[in-house]
Amino acid sequence: MISNNSKHGGDLVQGSGVSRRDFIKVSAGTITCMSLSSWILGCGSNGNETNLLPSYPIDSNVNTTLDRTIAPGSTSGAIAPEFLSRISEYDQNGYGVWSYGGPLVSEQRVDIMGTYTPAGNNQSATLLRFFTITDIHITDKESPSQLIYLQPLNQYGFEAGATSVYSPVMMYTTHVLDAAIQTVNALHQSNPIDFGISLGDTCNSTQYNELRWYIDVLDGQIIYPSSGAHVGAGSIDYQIPYKPAGLNPSIPWYQAIGNHDHFWLGSIPPDGKDGNDPSLRESCTSDEVIAMTDVLFSANDIYSYQDPGATKYYMGVIDGATPNGEIIKYGQVENFSEPPSVVADQDRYSLTKAEWVEEFFNTSTEPVGHGFGLVPPGQESGFACYSFVPKTGIPIKVIVLDNTQREDDQSTAIHGHGFLDEARWEWLKAELADGDANDQLMIIAAHVPICVQKTGTFMEWFDNSANPDEPQNSVSLPELLQELHSHPNLLLWIAGHRHVNAVKAFESPDPVNAPENGFWQVETSSLHDFPQQLRTFDIKLNSDYTISIVTTNVDPAAKEGTPAWTSRKYAVAAQQIVNTESIYQADNTTNYLVDPVTQNATSLDGEILMDPSIRPMPTGSYNAELFIQLSPAMKARMQSMFPTM
């Protein structure tokens, strides 16, 4: 029998928690101030809260993977994946130990260049320099509405690989973001960066406090990385309020939307299949830990958790009063005399898609709305597509595309597929045509990559034919590729979603006569899972008037002893314990060559073929210089703009 007498915060009265906004306002003499360390909340004599809060500078040595890589060490192999939460056993078994490995060479790639060979005397000038981050998954680990217990439950033998529902990194999601942003600032000092773009999944599960933590880290605002009862906020490193550095204000940053930003746990419409079931939204601000079936096992029937006859489990929370973040308040419902409870927190409320977009206007960094102020008028609420020209005088346009599913599509499966409804499809075609007409090179920034997952996964292009009367994908994958290949000024599709650093070549349908109709796709890995990296992109004009896209992985320059350093240790440990290729991509055995028509893996003589353009990633990272031809018209324009190359 599992009792509901869990230590640290069990059975507290709903509403006795302190919300983030109240937490900020707290003054000397209040119960909250007394229950937390006075030096944290500024309850001492000077009352200067900001001066008393810690900050976590990064290491003085800031490098990219061109200089060195993170190399996980060997382990005892004693911890099975379902025991990932046994953090106290990591050290004695070698988990989380890593060292600096050698540099990762940038591979020159001419896959889409026809017969081109780079000239040995080619000179280049940088047109544009930017960075990408993605899949930060800022997590309210004390929320009653997570799926933490599914990972250790491992009921069917595969759930233990789902570090997205539980990983010890969950305790440090804001801290690793802070370190990543400081690393960007340091890189900017030595080589100025024109802008940054986040490719979605800022939140783990649509919650307001998760999104605010994310925006506030980039803004350099005080972070209170706990919720509900705020246990451990006076002594536990991952719970202590702190002051992040914030992104250098001279670097504008833009935002794309991901599936976790507007679907509960990235999977289920928060208002249910028919839009009239508020139970998931309400679970976020409830005082009861959510009880669910194994929705990972029932991924094609995500609403099975509503089946009254199905076995349900309380999904647990992280105990913020424990240094190792013990999982508490979990287990089979039948083993509890009453539902396990937490202190409710109204700042956990679940955001609608429109509310999520609107929150980016409540920020101190530039630009206003972080791109969403550029959404064209007349679109439905929550439309999250826009375009911008990041650098005056440089003919490059970034097209930020929402290619996540709709909440009202009536699908009963996990909502992680790529999708364009009619409005987004028509908008994309118009943006591409406009870019060609105005002699602009183009980059598409979207959350979901294309043509990298076979049928049966939950990341391939969405097929809603089972619901013919509901919103359909307005374009098939072959039709999408045909459209993209018809725009010679398209350089690049950048994406997140898969938590990997893959690069894929999309060769022109006529590589001999029109190689400029090819384009590249570059994925950036997650800050949640190993290797916890961001990317830099340098768009260069070469002296032969070709374009080079130099893309480089960057490890946050975590300083030993800081929470970000612990985050790296835990990310390495999770990789060593779980060892899933979807996290690490140590080889390319999952990078199937996908047939765009069938979306199945391509086979030859009964053997499944791998995509030759996606290279192995033995360090989890991949650097490349990607060459692309310009159309005759675009080449002439660049020659007139830059005649002295």
Secondary structure, DSSP 8 states (H G I E B T S, - for coil): ---S--TTTTT--TT-S--HHHHHH--TTSHHHHHS-HHHHT-SSS--HHHHS------S----TTT-EEEE------S-GGGTT-GGGTGGGTTT-EEEE-----EEE-TTSTT----TT--EEEEEEEEEE----B--TT-SS--TTHHHH-TTSSGGG-TTT--GGGGGHHHHHHHHHHHHHHHHHHS---EEEE-S--BSSSBHHHHHHHHHHHHT--B----TT-TTTTT-TTTS-B------TTS-EEE---HHHHSBTTTB-TT-TTS---HHHHHHT-SB--EE--TTTTTT-GGGGG-TTS--EEEEEE-TTSTT--EEEEEEGGG-SS--B----GGG-B--HHHHHHGGGS-SSSSGGGGGGGS-TT--TT---EEE--STTS-EEEEEE--S--TTS---S-S-SB---HHHHHHHHHHHHHHHHTT-EEEEEESS-SS-S-TTSSSSB---TTSTTS---SS-HHHHHHHHHT-TTEEEEEE-SS-S--EEEE--SSTTT-GGG-EEEEE---SSSTT--EEEEEEEEETTS-EEEEEEEE-----TTSHHHHHHHHHHHHHHHH--HHHH-SSSTT-B-B-TTT-SB-EETTEE-B-TTS---TTS---EEEEE---HHHHHHHHHH-TT-
